[in-house]
């Protein structure tokens, strides 16, 4: 008898909970999912984007008269966990839209889930072309790797006068492999020498010892090393390369722009050059100014990273699409997102092409005296 | 492959191998005395690196004071883990303690994530350890010389402790039979605590060296070194301290040489360690130095 009473009480409790959460879900808030790595190897990058998203949420807390609530889901820098986190946002939290993720592999892991759940998703800094390819619900506010790879190949060829390049890539990371391929292809085209990539060496995410790969690369005597990958591994690669006595310039991609890259690499990463999205020295729009002022106010005058600006942009772009759609209907929001043209974001004007990618300038930065310094801006063709 | 290139690879391999050896000793020692594979060893190793991070970077204590402090703190952590997670299970079947060890491992990983954050942190690298020496065209980090020396110093101190002191005799007695040792007036709990303390301090030494060689630390950093050093201990014959050192070197040099001679297989470097484990378990389960001991209990 006691048992049945208990069971009834328990089920009633559960039921009321379910009903309550249902109502809470449909009431006056609009939920936006934040799908980012908050722990694990990519956490440093994820945190930077989340900073931008939270700042944007503070400046623009409402849309259509409703409060916007951020639901942060940690994808733990892991492809399997990423799929689970995305499914949670789509099925359990029933968010209106999703922002994320830092890391193209993690974004791709969510691709099918947001497509099936028909949730418009805006990536901030995931640059691999496959993220949005064939996925009508995935957008991004950054350029893609074919462009970024060309920019760095051009830099190596014309600025560094390199004739031979070596590639060290994080082989388990779609971003790094993609970017390395685009770099290699366009470097070969520029040098008109199919053998100008003298070595391609691989490592796995989470590796800490690169001495063997670097020794192999060193024996080929390249003029430049292109080493796209996660910032922690990349900092260790550069640091170990310098300790082995490799003196040639080492260049990479947008993932390097984190404080952790500098902290871990210390003096060894001095002179490292990479491409990224935005430089605080060159604010582009009115929104850039607003973003910079607010960020500096909140962070003791420190300057934001490029991906922080992109996280911010992803949020305000979604809000704008909701406003234009005039409703929280996900499909309508998606349609409005696809029509984005010359939208003034913090990191420049956003125009989405037919593959839902932003067409934007790239910025080249270098590490000087323990800081990221602006070098150059490259226009897309 | 030129001779110089080979020597550079070899020095890389020895450097990595002696690190593995150092950590494997701690593994094998606990197993030798308790017949327990302490799966939390890798996580105790991780905690040690965080202690050093807090000591040197946050509280700005010079490394020559904080590093010994790290050893003491980590030894205390090991003793605490033993007293809370293993001692209550002393009379339970071995498998329960093993599961408890896995539990401790998860606990420490998640505790570290909550306390220190999931973002990797830089590790302090005192100049005297990390500067480079050039011999011919081979450049070697000073640490590469220190690690084998430190490994050997600890190896011999351990031998002295185990075979030349009363405490060591008690440890050996406990490893044979808890009950009889107790009857003979040995304080079994004290001896086991001591074993854990020493094993954890060895993990801390390994952690400090590892951190200086690969200067970034994260809550999950202990998993792979923990597994690799477990493999090293098994290759050498688990429970045998010499074996752990040999196993460590085989694994370290093997991993580097795979990349050196077969660059296309670089991505399979970790797989190499596990394949080696499978082969050893199939053909020589007692490991290279392991004697056949009839399993008690």
Interface residues (C-beta under 8 A of the other chain):
Chain A: X38 X39 X40 X41 X43 X44 X47 X76 X171 X172 X199 X201 X202 X203 X204 X206 X207 X208 X209 X211 X212 X213 X215 X216 X218 X219 X232 X235 X236 X239 X243 X244 X245 X260 X263 X264 X266
Chain B: X2 X5 X8 X9 X12 X13 X15 X16 X113 X117 X118 X119 X120 X121 X122 X125 X130 X132 X134 X139 X141 X210 X213 X214 X215 X216 X218 X219 X220 X224 X255 X256 X257 X258 X259 X260 X263 X266 X267 X269 X270
